[in-house]
Amino acid sequence: MAKPKLSFICQNCGAVTARWQGKCDSCGEWNTIVEENTSGGIGGGPQRGRRKGSPSALLPLSGEMEEAPRIVSGIDEFDRATGGGIVRGSALLIGGDPGIGKSTLLMQAAAALSRGGNSVVYVSGEEAVAQVRLRAQRLKAADTSVQLMAETNVEDILATLAETRRPDLVIIDSIQTLWSDMAESAPGTVTQVRTGVQALVRYAKASGAAVILVGHVTKDGQIAGPRVVEHMVDAVLYFEGEGGHHYRILRTVKNRFGPTDEIGVFEMSDIGLREVRNPSELFLGERNEKAPGAAVFAGMEGTRPVLVEIQALVAPSALGTPRRAVVGWDQPRLAMVLAVLEAHCGVRLGQHDVYLNVAGGFRISEPAADLAVAAALVSSLSGAALPSDCVYFGEVSLSGAVRPVAHAAQRLKEAEKLGFRQSVLPSASADLPRSGEIVPHEVETLPDLVGRVASGSLPSIG
């Protein structure tokens, strides 16, 4: 009898090594390498090599095309994040921290789709059917025709789905609990997760039913398991939120049928998640208009303009190495802005502690926030409050020049809708609206902005 072939696989990143070792060379994590039998799995059974290939149809690239059929849930924020609805036959992966509300969101989405006449199957591998029913009663979703299943074996799940009428949507909660007879390893391992997801994605493509997979995340915020899982599915969404805040953000990082970097904003309540149709009002609801060191940034999340407050605190440091603390923004980006302020604007911050925070726990990734961060830093250092009716956006280069950013017209339109009357923006912005109530203050270089903030030449418009 042939000796079973063994391999050592990192449970954090999926890297394969020839022998066991305490630390993974790929991701640097300790005690994550596990011995697994690779003789099982898709294509690894005893019949391997005996199967003869069957010809597949070759089709021309040109031909009749139609819009991707979508299932609209009626939850606008959920549909926005998925690109206008769930595409039939697609596979979506939703990740998030424990207790963030993934199961709550999917239960509400399943109930909304069921009320719209769609057939929904909810498969729970972490809870019993009675526990799922209790959550459905709390969310006012127990009166729907959603079908429940408490099962973790992939083959049993697919056999049950094959015996019933093809559902429109199948929800699997979660992929870390799945296990397959085709893989000889424990549930939650890289081999089992990959095998289970492959089988479910194949079922979605063959049957036309949409499949939503729930995945846990690691301490770094990445979906646990092999990265190949994110390549197999059609869309990857992250459900984010801070423990001290009541709102949640559904962020799209991959979507084959819609825009990426799209977000949907929800507010957590005692009866579930509530849609936030105007997130700018939520992020600006508690700001102090007269405090120095606060600037309103007009940002873009996918196709949605969002206004958030950036808060900065610059204080003399009693340490040899001043502190640099950032919440909600990129710390290397802050270091670059501080260097440009000191090198080109004469703003000395080498002996000061710098604290930067994006209000509400919101996270910003685009470089257009450079101008708002610089204005907040200078305002905090000088002690002069910025105008409360002004928004800022623009990218700062290493030479001190302020570079234009995209979607300037949408940013200004959102600011005007919320009552702002002036803006500080790059002078070379191309898509500015010709008519509007917002007075633009165009700047070409960062020293120009620092001079205006320090001299108070950005008065409020009464």
LINDAVEN-V567523 format. One line per field, one symbol per residue. ss: DSSP state (@ for helix, = for strand, . for the rest). A space follows every 50 residues. Layout:
BEGIN
ss=???
END
This chain:
BEGIN
ss=.....=====.....==.....=......=..=====............. ...................==....@@@@@@....==...======.... .@@@@@@@@@@@@@@....=====....@@@@@@@@@@........==== ..=@@@@@@@@@@.....=====.@@@.=....=.....@@@@@@@@@@@ @@@@@@@..========.....=....@@@@@..======......==== =====.......=======..====...@@@@@..........======= =..=============.......====...@@@@@@@@@@@@@@...... .=======@@@.....@@@@@@@@@@@@@@@@.......===..==.... ===....@@@@@@@@@@....=====............=====.=@@@@@ @@@@@.......
END
